[in-house]
Amino acid sequence: MNATPATTGLFPADSVGLVTPQTLDFDTPLQLVGGQCLQHWSLVVETYGQLNANASNAVLICHALSGNHHAAGYHAETDRKPGWWDAYIGPGKPIDTNEFFVVSLNNLGGCHGSTGPASINPKTGEPYGPDFPVLTVTDWVDSQAVLADRLGIQRWAAVIGGSLGGMQVLEWSLRYPERLGHALVIASTPKLSAQNIAFNEVARQAIMSDPAFHEGRYYQEGVIPRHGLRLARMVGHITYLSEHSMGQKFGRDLRSDKLNYGFGVEFEVESYLRYQGDTFSEQFDANTYLLMTKALDYFDPAAHFDGDLSQAVAAAQCRFLVISFTTDWRFSPRRSEELVNALTAADKRVSYACIDSPHGHDAFLIPDARYQAVFSAYMQRVAEEVRL
């Protein structure tokens, strides 16, 4: 399961190299917030670096909506692209694998090997499909705690995530406050705005109204609701980019030298969105998309405290780093500042950085000098604590 260091020259020197995912099976019943219980379930996991003798250098990576376990390195020498957060995980990078044992997983309900809607329901012998239970961020964190137990990790040096991953980080700090030293919440929010919930609902309706959806039982029909997935991804992708980044990348450029006055693809941005939608529809499961967006919608730790976020975070014991990006309008800096203010009011130790970036919500995935400097400086502090 560990990554093999890149010593052959096939990969960059700061890459974790080749990595092999592993499927871990669990017989520990997992009671879900929605009332159902998973008796048997599996998680696909990758790890990078080495766990030290007292298991004090472990870092958990929580992924966003379309993410998975493959956060860094390569699965094969022929891979054209590394894992989705390779810019920030590896030797000498902010999450330094010379210092940390890094664990990245595909969440329950995912479509990259962990138990989810496409898995076989042992009660029926058919794929779960729409019968797979609706999940919450709390359910994911509970499953990750069981994973930590399996790996012999009683306390994470840090739990780190961006976007939906950041929600999981916050939930870790509240549900298992004694089991993490640092929480890094990046490009995230303590709850979705009405506008964000609306975007998610448009995406779900696009999927569910696709004739090929078959009420979620498209596996048995041998089809994929491609059209709905394409539209869902196109809507989502628009919200991940800033107006500036889209303007810089595409402007009003035409694919040909003139307007055709029709409804075909004429502007480069139209072509780009259709390409993104087509690619996503071949790689992601529609039922998983519905589950993930609902988990986003439901997350609101303050709901149990009459909307008082400062009371909600009172249970946290760890230190926090919160990072936002100036052009992220999906989870704007104002949402991060809401969390920072609540943590400050609750007398928690929190550092905050708002990074000037043109890349919108996707900025947390993209190399950026100032972002890297802030991230690295904080993680160096974590590494120093581990060495003590």
Disulfide bonds with the S-S distance in Angstrom:
none
